[in-house]
Amino acid sequence: MQRVQRNKPIHGFTLVELLVVIAIIGVLVALLLPAVQAAREAARRAQCSNNLHQMGLGAQNYASTHNSLPTGYGRTLEHIEENVNFVKHGLFVDILPYMEQGNVYDQMIFDYYKTGKPYFEDPARDSVVESYICPSWPDAKITLSADPNYEYQLGALNSYTGVGGAVRNRGEALIASSFGSIPDNGAFLMEEIRYGGGARPKIARIGRERKLAEIQDGQSNTFMIGEFVHRACCLGQLVEAPPGNVRPWYVSGFSDGPYAFKVLETSPNACVVRNSGDCVTGNAINFNYLPLGSFHPGTTQFVNIDGSVHSISDDIDIEIYKDLATANGEEPVNVAL
């Protein structure tokens, strides 16, 4: 005799229960996502700090050998008579052998005193130096295409720049440059020389190394290298995506102007337009004075001459900011703000 099997009732999710579960998951994602993003940004910022630390060590190792910081702009007296389009020797090139990047340095061709195009035929041009790119940089690390008149913008990029002081008053000594005059109070310098004799001597601009003994404000209180990711800005709005005004690491300057360092005239991440006709405003600024800045929310990181790394708020007092940019201003300021 067969036993009759009774079907047990099948229990499942009701539509309401399913919607509640989905809502709970959505709330958890909404709560966790910002925390995950913040953790990732914290990791990127830490790696950026390490990049600056490595550059600081490279500059310190260079200084231990030469008793001076590397020149920020590498045109020299030996080639003063030659028509130089672009200059390779400079800060970010010269510290390569001192930060375990000698293989990249050895690839470079320093016979760059050419007046014709292409400006550079260099095996090292597309060599990405990871320490020269902040992990928060959102774009490609290499610029592969450019207007034929701007071939110097091609190559592996650098999202950092040297600090060339600050203009504190108009009575300071300033060196004329194609991109804005350079003061003589920063970690990186240019100098103007007259040569040829006679009633009308020729004038040229060359790089000059900052001797360690000249750093009167203390190495721990003087900016050396900071983040630079400036994009063009017009009427308070960004009008250009990366790479913007960021340049390749292997180009240190133009015939009479630097690319490898900037003069601090505005606050970090300030929204200003480059003086290039892109935007009709009354606050256009020269290339040498473009603000340093980063993709880290509210802060920009610097390494000082002593190798210490510091995060500087976008809201820093502009006068204190300029104090930290000068090596010999003797201002009573400490970077531990």
MILUM-168732 format. One record per residue (C-alpha): chain; residue number from 0; z, y, x. Coordinates in steps of 0.001 Angstrom, whole numbers, always signed. Layout:
<nodes>
+-----+-----+---------+---------+---------+
! mol ! seq !      c3 !      c2 !      c1 !
+-----+-----+---------+---------+---------+
!   A ! NUM !       Z !       Y !       X !
...
+-----+-----+---------+---------+---------+
</nodes>
This chain:
<nodes>
+-----+-----+---------+---------+---------+
! mol ! seq !      c3 !      c2 !      c1 !
+-----+-----+---------+---------+---------+
!   A !   0 !      +0 !      +0 !      +0 !
!   A !   1 !   -1088 !   +3355 !   +1554 !
!   A !   2 !   +1353 !   +6180 !   +1908 !
!   A !   3 !     +99 !   +9445 !    +557 !
!   A !   4 !     +48 !  +12201 !   +3245 !
!   A !   5 !   +1025 !  +15603 !   +2003 !
!   A !   6 !    -627 !  +18547 !   +3797 !
!   A !   7 !   +1867 !  +20938 !   +5316 !
!   A !   8 !   +1200 !  +24590 !   +4679 !
!   A !   9 !    -582 !  +26334 !   +7603 !
!   A !  10 !   +1068 !  +29531 !   +8749 !
!   A !  11 !   -1047 !  +32267 !  +10516 !
!   A !  12 !   -1047 !  +35964 !  +11216 !
!   A !  13 !   -1518 !  +38185 !   +8288 !
!   A !  14 !   -3751 !  +41211 !   +8704 !
!   A !  15 !    -714 !  +43469 !   +8718 !
!   A !  16 !    +956 !  +41442 !  +11463 !
!   A !  17 !   -2230 !  +41512 !  +13536 !
!   A !  18 !   -2485 !  +45266 !  +13196 !
!   A !  19 !   +1148 !  +45637 !  +14238 !
!   A !  20 !    +546 !  +43531 !  +17369 !
!   A !  21 !   -2553 !  +45577 !  +18244 !
!   A !  22 !    -597 !  +48786 !  +17744 !
!   A !  23 !   +2192 !  +47552 !  +20018 !
!   A !  24 !    -319 !  +46610 !  +22716 !
!   A !  25 !   -1923 !  +50040 !  +22406 !
!   A !  26 !   +1424 !  +51766 !  +22813 !
!   A !  27 !   +2248 !  +49659 !  +25876 !
!   A !  28 !   -1135 !  +50458 !  +27453 !
!   A !  29 !    -651 !  +54157 !  +26707 !
!   A !  30 !   +2754 !  +54031 !  +28361 !
!   A !  31 !   +1716 !  +51957 !  +31358 !
!   A !  32 !   -1675 !  +53499 !  +32179 !
!   A !  33 !    -328 !  +56856 !  +33407 !
!   A !  34 !   +2240 !  +55012 !  +35491 !
!   A !  35 !    -484 !  +52825 !  +37022 !
!   A !  36 !   -2682 !  +55851 !  +37689 !
!   A !  37 !    +254 !  +57714 !  +39223 !
!   A !  38 !   +1037 !  +54735 !  +41446 !
!   A !  39 !   -2579 !  +54531 !  +42592 !
!   A !  40 !   -2672 !  +58264 !  +43340 !
!   A !  41 !    +602 !  +57975 !  +45242 !
!   A !  42 !    -972 !  +55222 !  +47347 !
!   A !  43 !   -4077 !  +57341 !  +47964 !
!   A !  44 !   -1954 !  +60321 !  +48905 !
!   A !  45 !     +57 !  +58177 !  +51324 !
!   A !  46 !   -3167 !  +56968 !  +52956 !
!   A !  47 !   -4386 !  +60563 !  +53156 !
!   A !  48 !   -1133 !  +61469 !  +54894 !
!   A !  49 !   -1743 !  +58622 !  +57327 !
!   A !  50 !   -5267 !  +59945 !  +57989 !
!   A !  51 !   -3826 !  +63324 !  +58914 !
!   A !  52 !   -1198 !  +61627 !  +61062 !
!   A !  53 !   -3945 !  +59780 !  +62954 !
!   A !  54 !   -5857 !  +63021 !  +63534 !
!   A !  55 !   -2655 !  +64675 !  +64672 !
!   A !  56 !   -2054 !  +61879 !  +67181 !
!   A !  57 !   -5647 !  +62194 !  +68376 !
!   A !  58 !   -5242 !  +65926 !  +68962 !
!   A !  59 !   -1893 !  +65382 !  +70693 !
!   A !  60 !   -3406 !  +62741 !  +72977 !
!   A !  61 !   -6252 !  +65137 !  +73760 !
!   A !  62 !   -3717 !  +67882 !  +74515 !
!   A !  63 !   -1755 !  +65567 !  +76811 !
!   A !  64 !   -4897 !  +65144 !  +78895 !
!   A !  65 !   -6254 !  +68702 !  +78765 !
!   A !  66 !   -3073 !  +70757 !  +78186 !
!   A !  67 !   -4768 !  +72400 !  +75218 !
!   A !  68 !   -6033 !  +71587 !  +71766 !
!   A !  69 !   -9732 !  +70754 !  +71458 !
!   A !  70 !  -12014 !  +73633 !  +70683 !
!   A !  71 !  -12833 !  +74021 !  +67013 !
!   A !  72 !  -16336 !  +75216 !  +67834 !
!   A !  73 !  -18017 !  +73723 !  +70846 !
!   A !  74 !  -20693 !  +76088 !  +72071 !
!   A !  75 !  -20102 !  +76589 !  +75804 !
!   A !  76 !  -21054 !  +78937 !  +78623 !
!   A !  77 !  -23251 !  +76251 !  +80196 !
!   A !  78 !  -25753 !  +76550 !  +77338 !
!   A !  79 !  -25290 !  +80204 !  +76479 !
!   A !  80 !  -28917 !  +81174 !  +77112 !
!   A !  81 !  -30332 !  +78411 !  +74944 !
!   A !  82 !  -31304 !  +78941 !  +71332 !
!   A !  83 !  -28774 !  +76696 !  +69632 !
!   A !  84 !  -29304 !  +75718 !  +66027 !
!   A !  85 !  -26221 !  +73586 !  +65558 !
!   A !  86 !  -23266 !  +72548 !  +67670 !
!   A !  87 !  -21837 !  +69038 !  +67904 !
!   A !  88 !  -18911 !  +69278 !  +70321 !
!   A !  89 !  -15791 !  +70443 !  +68539 !
!   A !  90 !  -12513 !  +69364 !  +66997 !
!   A !  91 !  -13479 !  +66260 !  +65012 !
!   A !  92 !  -15938 !  +65017 !  +67620 !
!   A !  93 !  -13752 !  +65549 !  +70657 !
!   A !  94 !  -10679 !  +63728 !  +69301 !
!   A !  95 !  -12624 !  +60547 !  +68459 !
!   A !  96 !  -11916 !  +58804 !  +71805 !
!   A !  97 !   -8219 !  +59636 !  +71357 !
!   A !  98 !   -7898 !  +57974 !  +67939 !
!   A !  99 !   -9556 !  +54630 !  +68741 !
!   A ! 100 !  -13028 !  +55790 !  +67701 !
!   A ! 101 !  -14588 !  +55772 !  +71162 !
!   A ! 102 !  -17374 !  +53472 !  +69962 !
!   A ! 103 !  -18546 !  +56166 !  +67522 !
!   A ! 104 !  -18227 !  +58892 !  +70156 !
!   A ! 105 !  -20274 !  +56844 !  +72627 !
!   A ! 106 !  -23160 !  +56649 !  +70143 !
!   A ! 107 !  -23554 !  +60414 !  +69969 !
!   A ! 108 !  -26438 !  +62220 !  +71612 !
!   A ! 109 !  -25205 !  +65556 !  +72903 !
!   A ! 110 !  -28660 !  +66811 !  +73866 !
!   A ! 111 !  -28685 !  +68872 !  +70702 !
!   A ! 112 !  -29913 !  +72209 !  +72032 !
!   A ! 113 !  -33151 !  +72143 !  +70129 !
!   A ! 114 !  -34870 !  +74799 !  +68071 !
!   A ! 115 !  -37182 !  +72521 !  +66111 !
!   A ! 116 !  -36599 !  +70042 !  +63327 !
!   A ! 117 !  -35184 !  +67558 !  +62686 !
!   A ! 118 !  -31942 !  +69143 !  +63768 !
!   A ! 119 !  -30307 !  +65838 !  +64557 !
!   A ! 120 !  -31605 !  +62435 !  +65486 !
!   A ! 121 !  -28262 !  +60884 !  +66203 !
!   A ! 122 !  -27224 !  +57225 !  +65810 !
!   A ! 123 !  -23679 !  +58358 !  +64973 !
!   A ! 124 !  -24742 !  +60634 !  +62130 !
!   A ! 125 !  -24165 !  +58074 !  +59379 !
!   A ! 126 !  -21070 !  +56511 !  +60956 !
!   A ! 127 !  -18266 !  +56851 !  +58422 !
!   A ! 128 !  -14945 !  +57586 !  +60122 !
!   A ! 129 !  -12498 !  +56381 !  +57488 !
!   A ! 130 !   -9731 !  +58633 !  +58778 !
!   A ! 131 !  -11951 !  +61634 !  +57985 !
!   A ! 132 !  -12262 !  +60842 !  +54265 !
!   A ! 133 !   -9342 !  +61199 !  +51870 !
!   A ! 134 !   -9042 !  +58113 !  +49588 !
!   A ! 135 !   -8961 !  +60469 !  +46582 !
!   A ! 136 !  -12466 !  +61705 !  +47453 !
!   A ! 137 !  -14477 !  +60714 !  +44345 !
!   A ! 138 !  -18026 !  +60788 !  +45692 !
!   A ! 139 !  -20184 !  +59038 !  +48286 !
!   A ! 140 !  -18960 !  +59178 !  +51879 !
!   A ! 141 !  -22442 !  +59909 !  +53234 !
!   A ! 142 !  -24899 !  +62607 !  +52201 !
!   A ! 143 !  -28310 !  +60946 !  +52276 !
!   A ! 144 !  -30614 !  +63680 !  +50982 !
!   A ! 145 !  -30872 !  +67431 !  +51405 !
!   A ! 146 !  -33348 !  +70271 !  +51344 !
!   A ! 147 !  -35527 !  +70075 !  +54515 !
!   A ! 148 !  -34095 !  +73431 !  +55567 !
!   A ! 149 !  -30570 !  +72011 !  +55398 !
!   A ! 150 !  -30872 !  +68732 !  +57272 !
!   A ! 151 !  -27586 !  +69452 !  +59027 !
!   A ! 152 !  -25855 !  +68559 !  +55747 !
!   A ! 153 !  -26976 !  +64933 !  +56072 !
!   A ! 154 !  -24579 !  +62320 !  +57370 !
!   A ! 155 !  -21046 !  +60964 !  +57063 !
!   A ! 156 !  -18735 !  +63535 !  +55509 !
!   A ! 157 !  -15361 !  +64956 !  +56489 !
!   A ! 158 !  -12876 !  +66008 !  +53796 !
!   A ! 159 !  -10598 !  +67745 !  +56316 !
!   A ! 160 !  -10866 !  +70939 !  +58365 !
!   A ! 161 !   -9120 !  +72642 !  +61223 !
!   A ! 162 !   -7040 !  +75759 !  +60589 !
!   A ! 163 !   -8334 !  +78899 !  +62276 !
!   A ! 164 !   -5466 !  +81235 !  +61488 !
!   A ! 165 !   -5282 !  +84012 !  +58914 !
!   A ! 166 !   -6240 !  +87676 !  +58734 !
!   A ! 167 !   -2853 !  +89399 !  +58408 !
!   A ! 168 !   -4010 !  +92987 !  +58862 !
!   A ! 169 !   -7254 !  +94754 !  +59584 !
!   A ! 170 !   -6063 !  +95900 !  +62984 !
!   A ! 171 !   -6140 !  +92364 !  +64371 !
!   A ! 172 !   -8707 !  +91240 !  +66879 !
!   A ! 173 !  -11575 !  +89623 !  +64993 !
!   A ! 174 !  -14608 !  +87769 !  +66307 !
!   A ! 175 !  -17785 !  +88363 !  +64324 !
!   A ! 176 !  -19449 !  +85284 !  +62858 !
!   A ! 177 !  -22331 !  +84546 !  +60512 !
!   A ! 178 !  -19861 !  +83202 !  +57940 !
!   A ! 179 !  -17007 !  +85717 !  +58214 !
!   A ! 180 !  -15003 !  +87127 !  +61129 !
!   A ! 181 !  -12510 !  +84871 !  +62927 !
!   A ! 182 !   -8994 !  +86011 !  +63943 !
!   A ! 183 !   -7455 !  +84943 !  +67238 !
!   A ! 184 !   -4159 !  +83647 !  +65849 !
!   A ! 185 !   -4930 !  +80099 !  +64672 !
!   A ! 186 !   -4836 !  +76663 !  +66232 !
!   A ! 187 !   -8610 !  +76842 !  +66706 !
!   A ! 188 !  -10496 !  +79760 !  +68177 !
!   A ! 189 !  -13758 !  +81418 !  +69064 !
!   A ! 190 !  -14284 !  +84154 !  +71605 !
!   A ! 191 !  -16945 !  +86782 !  +72124 !
!   A ! 192 !  -18380 !  +87326 !  +75577 !
!   A ! 193 !  -20774 !  +89851 !  +77046 !
!   A ! 194 !  -23109 !  +88775 !  +79785 !
!   A ! 195 !  -26261 !  +89883 !  +81566 !
!   A ! 196 !  -24890 !  +93233 !  +82802 !
!   A ! 197 !  -26667 !  +96543 !  +82445 !
!   A ! 198 !  -26165 !  +99249 !  +79859 !
!   A ! 199 !  -26773 !  +96832 !  +76989 !
!   A ! 200 !  -25245 !  +93455 !  +77842 !
!   A ! 201 !  -25947 !  +90470 !  +75645 !
!   A ! 202 !  -23280 !  +89219 !  +73274 !
!   A ! 203 !  -22576 !  +85574 !  +72521 !
!   A ! 204 !  -19846 !  +83615 !  +70763 !
!   A ! 205 !  -18407 !  +80442 !  +72196 !
!   A ! 206 !  -15506 !  +78143 !  +71476 !
!   A ! 207 !  -12146 !  +78543 !  +73202 !
!   A ! 208 !   -9374 !  +75991 !  +73509 !
!   A ! 209 !   -5875 !  +76953 !  +72369 !
!   A ! 210 !   -3455 !  +76393 !  +75242 !
!   A ! 211 !    -196 !  +74744 !  +74190 !
!   A ! 212 !   +1771 !  +77472 !  +75963 !
!   A ! 213 !    +186 !  +80036 !  +73632 !
!   A ! 214 !   +1751 !  +78513 !  +70518 !
!   A ! 215 !   +4667 !  +80918 !  +70150 !
!   A ! 216 !   +5602 !  +79979 !  +66571 !
!   A ! 217 !   +6433 !  +76398 !  +67477 !
!   A ! 218 !   +4234 !  +73350 !  +67075 !
!   A ! 219 !   +6292 !  +72141 !  +64110 !
!   A ! 220 !   +5676 !  +75407 !  +62213 !
!   A ! 221 !   +1925 !  +75782 !  +62740 !
!   A ! 222 !    -831 !  +74179 !  +60679 !
!   A ! 223 !   -3504 !  +72320 !  +62655 !
!   A ! 224 !   -5640 !  +70355 !  +60156 !
!   A ! 225 !   -5674 !  +70355 !  +56365 !
!   A ! 226 !   -7614 !  +68926 !  +53456 !
!   A ! 227 !  -10857 !  +70633 !  +52469 !
!   A ! 228 !  -12834 !  +69516 !  +49402 !
!   A ! 229 !  -14060 !  +72900 !  +48147 !
!   A ! 230 !  -16603 !  +72926 !  +45334 !
!   A ! 231 !  -18323 !  +76092 !  +44165 !
!   A ! 232 !  -16429 !  +77929 !  +41459 !
!   A ! 233 !  -17651 !  +80676 !  +39140 !
!   A ! 234 !  -15682 !  +82738 !  +36616 !
!   A ! 235 !  -12772 !  +80328 !  +36806 !
!   A ! 236 !  -14871 !  +77175 !  +36332 !
!   A ! 237 !  -16156 !  +74597 !  +38795 !
!   A ! 238 !  -19933 !  +74805 !  +38910 !
!   A ! 239 !  -20696 !  +72197 !  +41547 !
!   A ! 240 !  -19803 !  +68550 !  +42034 !
!   A ! 241 !  -18891 !  +67028 !  +45418 !
!   A ! 242 !  -19828 !  +67217 !  +48213 !
!   A ! 243 !  -20070 !  +70958 !  +47544 !
!   A ! 244 !  -19241 !  +72866 !  +50734 !
!   A ! 245 !  -17950 !  +69776 !  +52556 !
!   A ! 246 !  -19912 !  +69101 !  +55760 !
!   A ! 247 !  -20503 !  +66053 !  +58013 !
!   A ! 248 !  -17879 !  +65468 !  +60688 !
!   A ! 249 !  -20341 !  +65515 !  +63597 !
!   A ! 250 !  -21453 !  +69136 !  +62989 !
!   A ! 251 !  -18964 !  +71584 !  +64480 !
!   A ! 252 !  -20833 !  +74787 !  +63860 !
!   A ! 253 !  -23910 !  +76956 !  +63556 !
!   A ! 254 !  -25330 !  +79071 !  +66392 !
!   A ! 255 !  -22539 !  +81639 !  +66031 !
!   A ! 256 !  -20211 !  +80281 !  +63393 !
!   A ! 257 !  -17833 !  +77325 !  +62962 !
!   A ! 258 !  -17941 !  +74509 !  +60414 !
!   A ! 259 !  -14976 !  +72560 !  +61779 !
!   A ! 260 !  -12241 !  +75066 !  +60903 !
!   A ! 261 !  -11399 !  +77598 !  +58209 !
!   A ! 262 !   -9442 !  +80851 !  +58018 !
!   A ! 263 !   -6677 !  +80831 !  +55385 !
!   A ! 264 !   -7288 !  +83764 !  +53052 !
!   A ! 265 !   -6548 !  +82274 !  +49622 !
!   A ! 266 !   -4075 !  +79761 !  +48192 !
!   A ! 267 !   -4824 !  +76016 !  +48285 !
!   A ! 268 !   -7314 !  +74937 !  +45611 !
!   A ! 269 !   -7979 !  +78563 !  +44620 !
!   A ! 270 !  -11018 !  +78936 !  +42362 !
!   A ! 271 !  -13321 !  +81290 !  +44248 !
!   A ! 272 !  -17081 !  +81429 !  +44634 !
!   A ! 273 !  -18872 !  +81316 !  +47949 !
!   A ! 274 !  -20691 !  +84507 !  +48903 !
!   A ! 275 !  -24126 !  +82984 !  +48368 !
!   A ! 276 !  -25546 !  +84521 !  +45221 !
!   A ! 277 !  -24653 !  +81515 !  +43068 !
!   A ! 278 !  -22358 !  +83547 !  +40872 !
!   A ! 279 !  -22285 !  +87261 !  +40140 !
!   A ! 280 !  -18614 !  +88188 !  +40533 !
!   A ! 281 !  -16564 !  +90684 !  +42411 !
!   A ! 282 !  -14538 !  +88074 !  +44317 !
!   A ! 283 !  -17181 !  +86244 !  +46354 !
!   A ! 284 !  -15870 !  +84899 !  +49655 !
!   A ! 285 !  -17465 !  +83986 !  +52992 !
!   A ! 286 !  -17890 !  +80365 !  +54067 !
!   A ! 287 !  -15222 !  +80664 !  +56786 !
!   A ! 288 !  -12686 !  +81787 !  +54168 !
!   A ! 289 !  -13255 !  +79124 !  +51521 !
!   A ! 290 !   -9887 !  +77765 !  +50379 !
!   A ! 291 !   -8512 !  +74485 !  +51593 !
!   A ! 292 !   -7723 !  +72031 !  +48833 !
!   A ! 293 !   -7609 !  +68437 !  +47692 !
!   A ! 294 !   -8002 !  +66037 !  +44777 !
!   A ! 295 !   -4235 !  +65427 !  +44745 !
!   A ! 296 !   -2711 !  +67125 !  +41683 !
!   A ! 297 !   -1061 !  +70412 !  +42622 !
!   A ! 298 !    -820 !  +69878 !  +46363 !
!   A ! 299 !   -2763 !  +69884 !  +49625 !
!   A ! 300 !   -1668 !  +68067 !  +52776 !
!   A ! 301 !   -1609 !  +69423 !  +56333 !
!   A ! 302 !    -767 !  +68063 !  +59752 !
!   A ! 303 !    +981 !  +70478 !  +62092 !
!   A ! 304 !    +403 !  +70743 !  +65815 !
!   A ! 305 !   +3437 !  +68530 !  +66477 !
!   A ! 306 !   +1871 !  +65741 !  +64375 !
!   A ! 307 !   +4144 !  +66087 !  +61335 !
!   A ! 308 !   +2452 !  +65915 !  +57909 !
!   A ! 309 !   +3441 !  +68168 !  +55006 !
!   A ! 310 !   +2395 !  +68596 !  +51372 !
!   A ! 311 !   +1889 !  +72234 !  +50417 !
!   A ! 312 !   +2053 !  +73303 !  +46778 !
!   A ! 313 !    -831 !  +75194 !  +45201 !
!   A ! 314 !   +1803 !  +77756 !  +44179 !
!   A ! 315 !   +3006 !  +78534 !  +47700 !
!   A ! 316 !   +3586 !  +82221 !  +48411 !
!   A ! 317 !    +374 !  +83430 !  +50044 !
!   A ! 318 !   +2204 !  +85311 !  +52810 !
!   A ! 319 !   +4233 !  +82238 !  +53771 !
!   A ! 320 !   +1012 !  +80207 !  +53672 !
!   A ! 321 !    -622 !  +82616 !  +56110 !
!   A ! 322 !   +2481 !  +82583 !  +58315 !
!   A ! 323 !   +2103 !  +78826 !  +58689 !
!   A ! 324 !   -1568 !  +79250 !  +59613 !
!   A ! 325 !    -844 !  +81391 !  +62664 !
!   A ! 326 !    +179 !  +80043 !  +66049 !
!   A ! 327 !   +1423 !  +83260 !  +67616 !
!   A ! 328 !   +2558 !  +85540 !  +64793 !
!   A ! 329 !   +6273 !  +84998 !  +65509 !
!   A ! 330 !   +7065 !  +84979 !  +61779 !
!   A ! 331 !  +10495 !  +83592 !  +60746 !
!   A ! 332 !   +9188 !  +80743 !  +58592 !
!   A ! 333 !   +9696 !  +76999 !  +58530 !
!   A ! 334 !   +7245 !  +74506 !  +57070 !
!   A ! 335 !  +10063 !  +72611 !  +55322 !
!   A ! 336 !   +9663 !  +74665 !  +52133 !
+-----+-----+---------+---------+---------+
</nodes>
